[in-house]
Amino acid sequence: MKFENLRVVVTGASRHFGRALAIGFAHLGAEVYVSARTVEVAERTRAEVMGSARDRIHAFGCDLSRPAEIREFARQVGEHTDRVDLLVNNGARWLDAVDLEDASDDEIVETIESTAGGTVLMVKHFLPLLRSSQRPDIVNMVAVRDAGGSSASAAHEAFWTAKSAQAGFADILSSRLRPSGVRVFSLYPPDFSTSDPRFAEWEGMKLDDAIRDEKLTTQALFECIVYAVEQPRDCFIRSFHFEPR
């Protein structure tokens, strides 16, 4: 298996793209440490994996809006492995509202804290394990943004504020960590199909619905991450920007 010795951390792995990442890397042989808001929810991802790959997924609870839980997550992963080769910052709180007044103050603060603050603290507390790797990479799932930083999606302004902060952090992080050999790259996809493989045959995932809807597929995004991770260490890819069909 091509990633037999890879150690991967994925946040927000309870559903959609995060779950697909966990399943995809586990089937490629990696040891995958996944987090969700509660360990029970994270365990569902592990339970959906078929075959021996299930034993390579380790579930943890971690609310990204709570710094103490991020520190504890990093500590617990450190008890299982002496290094992390790939950190995927996928977790983010979605806030569905068009008007600024539609969300409560607490919802706005939690959205910004979990996405922007959570990403910063995940990197901070996992850096020691990443620096112990011979091939450390950080992936940030920045998600839907056009060239002007806006989107037609019906997300609250706080969500886009958090995503803009995450993107800015990723840019400066890429420059500052590059001399130490830690690569940082980000994904900027448009709206994409969130179908994911809940079975052993990742390559056999049906794409009919996504093709009919003319959407980018989860598998395509996963393959972009795999491509970047496999590049020689002198190849630094800052970001992948996708366009709708």
C-alpha positions, 0 to 999 in steps of 0.5 A: 500500500502506497501510504503504509507508513503515513500518519494522518490527522483529519479534523471534521471527519464525521461526515462528507469530505472529512469522512471521505479523506479518512476512509481514502487514506486508510484504504491506502495504508495510512494510520489515520487519527480523526476528530469530530465534536464528540468521540461517539460521532468520530467512531461512526466514521471508523465503523463505516470503514470496511476490511482491515482499513478499519483498524487503521482509523483512530477516533477522538473527540475535539470541539475546535472552538475549545482550545483545551480540547485541541490541546488534549487531542494533540496530546492523545495522538502523541500517545499513539505515534511519535510523529504526524506526516499530514495534518488536514484542517478540514473541520469548520462550523457551517453557519447557514444564514444570509442576513447578519442579524439571523445568527446569535452572537454565540453562533457567530463567535463559535463559527469564527473560533472553530474555523479560524482559531481552531485551525491556528491552534491545531497547527500550533499544537501538532507542530512538534509531531509534524517536525518529527516527520521526515515528510511533514505536510499541512492541508487546509480545506479553505472551501468555496471562495471566488477571486474576490473572496465572495460567494453566492452560497447562503452562508452567514458572513461570520462563516466567510470571515472565518474562511478569509482568516483561515486563508490568510493564516495558510498563506503566511504559514506556508512562507514561514514554515517552508525553510524548516521543510514543513509544506503548507497548501490549501484547497479552494474548491467551488461547490462539489459533490459530497458523496463519499465512499463507505465501502472498500472499493474507493476507485469504484465510487459511482460518480453519475450524480456528480457528473449529471450535476456537473460538480467537482467530485470528492474523489477528485479533491482527494486525489489532488491531496494525494498528488501534492503529498507524493511530490518530491520534498523540494516541490512546494505547492501553495494552493489548488484553485478550482473553477466550476464547469 
